Amino acid sequence: MLKHMLFGSTFINSIKANLGLATLRIFTGLSMALGHGIGKIPPSEGFVKGVASMGFPGPQFFAWAAGISEFGGGIFLALGLMTRPASLLIGITMFAAAFIRHAGDPFASKEKALLFFVTALALTLIGAGKYSLDYFIHKKQR
């Protein structure tokens, strides 16, 4: 059960669907890691203050957690390694960005975070697909 949760994927018997899933996963992961996460490792003083202003206890911890989930989770997602847990962490972080950081903002301010959130949710449910490290790890362990 734990092995499937960490490395499992929904079986899709279609080359096109698996290529589409890999493209979505790789682009989303690299966009998250390089576009959002890399600048948060280590968290700047301004980012830590921003996390504190959102009401999170231990803002230093949560700033690091956000940076690691965005950068590390993005890299893991792009590789298709532990895709479900990585996607879950990215999803939680993007949920906080959309509904806590941008709480009173118009939809246009939340749009990017919501797009990452929904994509992460889908990848948490589906898994990495055939063209991923998860697939090869899971296949080897059978």
C-alpha positions in Angstrom: 0.0 0.0 0.0 2.8 2.5 0.9 4.8 1.5 -2.1 1.8 2.2 -4.4 1.1 5.5 -2.6 4.7 6.7 -3.1 5.5 5.2 -6.6 2.2 3.9 -8.0 0.3 5.3 -10.9 -3.0 4.8 -12.6 -2.3 2.4 -15.5 -2.9 4.1 -18.9 -2.5 1.9 -21.9 -2.0 4.7 -24.4 1.3 6.1 -25.7 -0.4 9.4 -26.5 -2.0 9.7 -23.0 1.3 8.8 -21.3 3.2 11.3 -23.4 0.7 13.9 -22.6 0.9 13.1 -18.9 4.7 13.2 -19.0 4.6 16.6 -20.8 2.2 18.0 -18.2 4.2 16.6 -15.3 7.6 17.8 -16.6 6.5 21.3 -17.6 4.6 21.8 -14.4 7.4 20.5 -12.2 10.1 22.6 -13.9 7.9 25.7 -13.9 7.3 25.3 -10.2 10.9 24.5 -9.3 12.6 27.1 -11.5 9.9 29.8 -11.7 8.8 29.8 -8.1 10.9 27.5 -5.8 14.5 28.3 -6.6 14.1 31.9 -5.4 12.8 30.7 -2.0 15.8 28.5 -1.1 16.9 29.8 1.3 13.9 31.9 2.2 14.6 35.7 2.1 13.8 37.8 5.1 11.0 39.4 3.1 9.4 36.0 2.3 9.6 35.0 6.0 7.9 38.3 6.9 5.2 37.6 4.3 4.6 34.2 5.7 4.3 35.7 9.2 1.8 38.3 8.0 -0.4 35.4 6.8 -0.7 34.2 10.4 1.4 31.1 10.1 3.1 30.1 13.4 6.8 29.5 13.0 7.1 31.6 9.8 10.7 30.5 9.3 9.6 26.8 9.2 6.7 27.5 6.9 8.8 29.6 4.6 11.3 26.8 4.3 8.5 24.3 3.8 7.0 26.4 1.0 10.4 26.7 -0.7 11.3 23.0 -0.4 7.8 21.9 -1.6 8.0 24.3 -4.6 11.7 23.6 -5.6 12.2 20.1 -4.4 8.6 19.0 -5.2 8.9 20.5 -8.6 12.1 18.7 -9.4 10.6 15.4 -8.1 7.5 16.0 -10.1 9.5 16.7 -13.3 11.4 13.5 -12.8 8.3 11.5 -12.0 9.8 10.5 -8.6 7.4 10.1 -5.7 5.0 12.0 -7.8 1.9 11.7 -5.6 3.6 13.0 -2.4 5.4 15.7 -4.3 2.2 16.8 -6.1 0.3 16.7 -2.7 2.9 19.1 -1.1 2.8 21.4 -4.1 -1.0 21.3 -4.0 -1.1 22.3 -0.3 1.3 25.1 -0.9 -0.6 26.4 -3.9 -3.9 26.1 -2.0 -2.3 28.4 0.7 -1.1 30.8 -1.9 -4.5 31.0 -3.6 -6.7 31.1 -0.5 -4.5 32.6 2.2 -1.9 34.8 0.5 -4.4 36.1 -2.1 -7.5 35.7 0.1 -9.2 39.0 -0.8 -7.6 39.5 -4.2 -9.5 39.2 -7.5 -9.5 36.0 -9.4 -6.7 37.1 -11.7 -4.3 37.3 -8.7 -5.2 33.7 -7.7 -5.3 32.3 -11.2 -1.7 31.0 -11.4 -1.8 29.4 -7.9 -5.1 27.8 -8.7 -3.8 26.4 -12.0 -0.8 24.9 -10.2 -3.2 23.6 -7.4 -5.6 21.9 -9.8 -2.7 20.4 -11.9 -1.1 19.1 -8.7 -4.4 17.7 -7.5 -4.8 15.8 -10.8 -1.3 14.4 -10.6 -1.8 13.4 -7.0 -4.8 11.4 -8.1 -3.4 10.0 -11.4 0.2 9.5 -10.6 3.2 9.9 -12.8 2.4 7.7 -15.7 4.5 5.2 -17.7 7.3 7.6 -18.6 8.6 8.3 -15.1 11.0 7.1 -12.5 8.0 6.0 -10.4 7.0 3.6 -13.1 10.4 2.0 -13.3 10.8 1.7 -9.5 7.3 0.3 -9.1 7.8 -2.1 -12.0 11.2 -3.3 -10.6 9.7 -4.0 -7.2 7.0 -6.3 -8.4 
